């Protein structure tokens, strides 16, 4: 804690970002939950793994259309689930600043655009669309375990800045959870004979319930590889990633423990396009290999990601 205090006291950018986060966290909350599995987009994101001191910015777009009914290990009949579709566009502005080769910090500011269709209490089909800022994430980064910054530890919080009482949405489909969550993670990268590899893991643990709702704990783990020999001539780096995402059931009076919680395994082919020494574009698609849900849930047959990253 003393090292974090010294870092914040002596670094103006860190002070600015911290002040901004405090102000945002004091804003009125309109919440949203992530039982949809949106945390999987962050798992193994290469822009989160720093390779040099300085400032880096990323604009990320993720898309998820949950319209396939699932229960246990198999697809399920649509009439057993009152929810019919959850279609979400995720826009995230991220800043990463490494003060030196040991210490840094990162902030992610998301906006969600969610379209939701369900059967309401009157038995009629009802649809609604909500667009709102979602829950902000701030994390400290420590890469002092290795001289080349190839090993890192991540520690931070997800703040309750997104809405959790939007009309028609249940607590597990809201844009924000309404809770403050602890984020703990780490990564390891390596390079060998034209190939690069990495592993990344992250826990998200809600610290306390809010308004009768406590989202389940979330764990995401990714292992990936990329082929770098095409970068010099063709400015492209192909990649392949395997990701597992685990979430425990929600709890509380306003939760639905019978229909939350899952285990999923994804395969993600992708590629990075190197525009110049500062700017690159990365994209991939996630296809589920294994899906297991508790109760009846909507799942997406495909997830997509595009990241525009700029290093100052």
N, C-alpha and C positions, 0 to 999 in steps of 0.2 A: 504494500500500500504506500510506503514511503517513496518508492521509485516512481509510482504513478503520480503521486503528489508533486514530486520534483519535475516530472515531465510536463504536467499541466501548468505548473508555475512558470516554467522557463520557455515554453513554446507558445507563440502567439496564435498560430493556426489552431492548435489544440484547444486553447482558451476560447477562440471564436466558435469552433464546432461544439464545444461543451455548452457554451452559453445558448447557442441555437437550439440544441437538444433539450435543454432545461425549459426554454420558452415553449417549444413545441409540446413538451410533455404536460405543460400547464393548460394547454388548449382544451376546450370541451371535447370529451371523448364521444365518438359515435362508433361503436365497436364492430369487430369482425373476427371470425375464427378461421382456423386453417385446417380443419378436419379434411379439407379437400386434398391435402398433400402438397401444398405449394412450397413447403420447405425443401422439397427434392430439387427445386431449381437451383438452390444455393450449393448443393452438395457437389463438390469437385469443380466448382467454378474457378477457372485458372486466373481470372482477374483478381480473385481474393488472395492469391499467393504471391507476395512481393518478391522481386528479384534484385532490386536496387533501391537505394535511398531516393527520396523525392516524392512529388505529388503525382497521383494518377487518378483519372476520372473515367467513369464508365456509365453508359446509358444502356440499360437492359430491357428487352421486351420478351415476355413469356406469354404463351397462349395455352389454355387448357379448356377443352370442351367435354364435360362429364355428362354423357347421355346414355351410357350402357349400364344396365342394372346388374348388380353382382351380389352374391351372398356366399360366404365361405370361399371355396376354391373355384366356383363356377358362376357362369352367368345365371341370372334369375329372371322370372317373369315380371314384366313391367307393372302389372296390376298389383304387385305386392309392395310397391314403393310409391308413396304419394308424391315424392319429388320426381320430376321428369327431365330437367336439364339444368346444369349449372355451367354457364359459359363465361370465362373470365379472361380479360386482357390485363396483364400485369406490366406496369411501366415503373422502372426503378432507376433513380439517379444515385450513383455511388461515388464516394470520395475515399481515397486511400492515401495516407501521408506517412511516409517513413522518415522519421527525424534523422536516423542513422541506420547502421546495419544491424542494430539490435532492437530498437523500439519504434513502434508506429501505432496508428489508429485508423479506423475505418468507420464510415457512416453510410447507411443505405436508407434512402427516402423513397418509399413506394407509393404509387397511386394505382388503385384497382378500378376496373370497369367490369361490373358483374351483372350478367343477365340470368334471371332465375325463373323457372316455370315449375309450378306445383299444383296440387289439388287442395283448395282451401277448405275451411271448416264447413262450407255449405255444399261441398262436393263438386264445385265448379273448377275448371282450369283457370289459373291465375298466373300472370306473368308480370315481372317488374324488372327494371334495370336501375342499378345504383352505381355511381362513380364517385370515388372519394379517396383522399389520402388514407393510407393504411398504417400499420404499425412500424415505426422507425426502429432500426437496429443500429447500435453503436458497439464497437468492439475494439479492445486493445490488442496489439500484435507484438509478440516477442519472438525474434528470430536469432537471438544470440547464442543458441545452442550449437550453431555451426558457422564457420567463417563465410561460407558461400550463401547463407540465408536459406538453405535448402530444407531446414526443419523449423517449423513454427508452432507457437501456441497461441490460441485465440480465446479471449475471455471478454464477455460483455453482457448487454441487456437488450431485450426486445421491449420497447416502451408501449404503453397503452394509448397511442395517439390516434388509432383508427376507430371508426364508429362500431358499436356493438348492439345498437337498437334500431337498425333500419327496418322499414316496413316490410312485412311478409317473410323476412328471413329469420330462420331459427338461429340459435346461438352458434351452432356448428357450421352455419353457412354465412355468417356475418363477415364483413370485411375486416373487422378488428376483433380480438379476443376479449378486450377489456382488462387483460392481465399483464403484469410485468413478469417477463420470463428471463431466467438465467441462460446465457449462451456459453457453452464450453466446447472448444474444438482444437484441432491440431492438423498439421499436414506434414508430408515428407515428399520431396522431389528428388529426382536423379536423372542423370544423362549418361548414355553409353552407346558408342558406335552408331551415331546418327539417330538413335531413338531416345525419347524422353519418357519418363514415367512419373506417376504421383499417386499418393493415397491421401484422402482427406476424410475426417470424421467430425461430426458435430452433434452435441446434445442440446436440446431445448427443453428447459424444465420450468413450468409455471411456478411462481413463488407463493401465490395465494389466490384463492377464488375471488371472483367479483360478481355481485348480483346473482348469486346462486349458480355460478358456472365456473368450473375448473377444467380447462382443456387437458387432454392427455399429454404425457411426456412424449417427446419426439427424438428419434435417433436416425441420422443419415450417414451412410458410409459409401465412399466412392473409391474406385481404383481405376486408373486410366493410363493410356499410353498415347504417344504422338510420334509421327515420323518426320524428322526435321531436315532430311537431306534435300527435299524439294524446295526449301525456303529460298536458297540463293538464286536458283534459276527461274522458279515459277511462282515464288512469293506465296506459297500455300503450304500449310502444315495439317495433314489429315490426322484425325484422332479417333479413338474408340474408348468408351467408358462403360463400366458396369457399376450400377448404383443400387443399394438396398435402402429402403425407407421403412422404419418401424414406428408405429404410434400406438400408445396405450389408450384405453377407453376414457371418455370424458366422465366427469362426475359433478354432482350438485343438483339442486332442485330443478334448475332450468336446462339440464343436459339431457342427452338421449343415450345413455350407456349401452343400450341394447343394439344400437346401430352406429357405433363409432369404434374406432380402432382398426388397424390393418397392418399387414406385412406385404411389401411389394419389392420386386426385383426388376430393374430396367436395364436395357442395353441402349447405348447412345452413340451412334456414329456422328461425326461432325468434322469441321475443318476451320482453321484460322487463315484468314487472308491478310497478308502483311502489306499495308498500303505504303508505309515508310517507317522510319526508325521510331516515330512517335505514335502513329495511328494504326490500329488493326481492327478487323471485324471477325468475330467468332460466331458460329452457329452450329446447332445440333438438334436432333430429334430424339426423344426418349420413347422407346417402345417397351411396353410391359412384357416381361418373360413369365413372371409368376405374380399372381395377385390373390391375396386372402383377406377377406373383410369379415367383420363381426356384424351380424344382422344384415340388413339390406341397405346398400349404398350405391351411389352413382360413381362410375369410374370413367376415365378418359382412355380411348384406344391409342392416343398419341399425344405427346407433349412437345412443344417446340420452343427454342430459345435463340435469340440473336443478341449479341453484345458488341457495342461500339466502344472501344477503349482507347484513351489518349493518355500518353505519358509526357508530362511537362519536363 
